[in-house]
Amino acid sequence: MQPERPREPRREMITWEEVDRLIDHLIPQFRREFTAMVMITRGGVIPGGMLAEAMDITHILTAAVDFPAQSASQKAKLIAWPQFIQFPADDKLRGRPTLIVDDVWGSGRTITAVKNRVSAAGGFPETCVMHFNPYRNLFGRTRPDYFAAVTDAFIIYPWEIDRGVDQMLMGDVSNR
C-alpha cells in the first residue's frame, strides 16, 4: 500500500554537516565494488563527487535528463518521454558495475530513466540517493537501491542556498 501523500510539501534545509552524515551512512550500505559512476546533473554532482572520492571511483560520468511537458496538464508532465541531453557512450558503461547517483528520489522518473539506459548499454546499474520520498514515488514498491534517509519534505541542500533561499522556497517541487 502506498503511503498517504501529504498535501503541501514540507521544506527542509540541511547543512554540510548533515550531508557528511548522509554520505557516511550510505558508504557501508554498498554491496559491491563499483567500477563506474554516473552522476545525474545537477543534483547528483556534489553527492556523487563526495562518494567517488570516498570510494576511490575514478571512472566518473554524467547524465542530464529532461522531461519536457507535452501540454500544461499534470498528467502529460508525468507521462512525458525523457529527453537525454547528455549521456555517456555505451562503451563507457558496458560490463561495468555502475553506481547512479542523484540527490533525491522524488517521483523516481529521472533516476529510473538513467538506470534503464545504463542497463540497455550493458552496464550493471544500482541507484543511490541521499533522500528517498516514498510519498511522491511513481514506481510502486520500486525504490532506490541505496538511500541515506526517508523524507516527505522538499529538501534544500547547502549548495542550493547560494542561489537564493526565496527562489528555492518558491521553486517547483514537482520536477524533482
N, C-alpha and C positions, 0 to 999 in steps of 0.2 A: 504494500500500500504506500502510495506517495505521501510524504508529509504535507500537512496543510500549508499553503503558501501565505506568508504574511502579506498584508495589504500594501503598506507603504514601506519601501526598503529602508532599513536602519542603516546609518552610515557610521563607519568607524575608521579613525585614523590610527595607523600603527607607527611605531618608532623603528629606527635602525636596530635598536637592541632587540625588539620583538622579531624583526626579520632574521637576525642572527640566531635567535632561539628556534625559529621555524626551520631554518636551514639545518641546525644541529639536530632537530627532531626528524628531519627527512633522511639524513645520511644513513643511519643504522637500519632503515627500512629496506634498502635496496637488496634484492635477492640475487642479483647477478652483477657481473662486471660489464659496463657499457664501453664500447669502443667508439661510439659517436654520440653526439648530442645535437638535437635540432631545437633551437630556441625560437619560440613564436614571438614575432615582433608585435608590439613593442613591449608588452607586459612580461615576457619571459626572458628578456635580455639580461636584466640585473640578477634575478634569482638563478638563471642559467649560468651566468658568469661565476657567481659565487659557488654553485655546485660543481662546475667544471674545475675550478681551482682546487676545491677541497678533495675532489675525486680523481684529480690528475687526468682529466679527459682533454685531449688536445685536438681531436677531430670535431670541431665545433662549426655547425651550420645554422642558417636562419631560414625561416619561412614566414612570409607575410600573406595573410588571407583576408579577403573582404567578402562580405555577404551583401551584395547590392540589393536594395528593395526594388521589386518589380512594380509595386504600387504603394500607395500610402497605407494600406491596411496592415494591421499587425500580423494577420495570418500569412500574407505574402512575404513579410520580412522573415518569418520563421521557416518557410519552405524554399527560400531563395537558394540557388545553387552557388557553392563557394567559388570565388574567383581567386586563383593563386597569383598574387602579384609578384612573388619571389618564391622559388623553391629549388632545393639542391637537385643536381642531376642524379639520375638513378644509380649510376656507377659509384657515387659517393655514399650510397646507403646500402647497396646490395650486400647481403651476407653479414651485416653489422647489427649487433645488439644496440639499439638506439634509444636513448632517453629523450623524450619530447617534453619540453619544459615551458610552462606558462605560469603567470602569477595566480590566476583564479580559474576554476571551472564553474562558470555560471550556468549558461544554457548547455555548455559542452559542445556546441557546434564547431567552433574553431579547432579545438584540440582533437576532436574526433575526425574532422576532415584531414588534418595533418597526419594523424595516426594511420588512417586508411591509405593515404598516398604513400607514406613510408613503407607500409606493408606491400602495396602494389609494386613498389620499386625493388622488392626483395629484401628489405630490411626487417628487423625483428623489433618492432616498436613497443615501448611501455611509456605510459603517461605519468607526469609528475606536476603537481601544482602546490602552491603554498596554502591556498584556501579552496575548499570544496563547498559549494552551495547546493545542497540537495533540493531545496525549495524551487530552484529555477531550472534544474536539470531536465532536459528534454529527452533523455535516453533511458527512462525507466530505472531499472536496477543497475545499469551500467554506471560506473564511477571511475575516477582516476585510479591508476594502479598504486600511486603513492600520493599522499597529501599530508600536510602538517596539521591542518585544523579544519573543522567544520564550522560553517557560519551561515547566518541568514542575512548578514549585513553586506552593504556595498563597501568594500574595503578601499581605503585611500592609503596608498603606500608612500613612504617618505620621499621617494624620488618623484612623486607626482605633486607634492605640496608646493614646490617652487613654481609650478605652472599656475598657481593661484587657487587657494582653497575655495574661494567663491565659485570659480569655474568648475572645480571638481564636484562641489556640493550641488551644483545646478546641472551637472552633466547627465547624459542619457545612460542609465544603468542597464538598459535592455540590450545594449550592443556588446556586453562582455560575455 
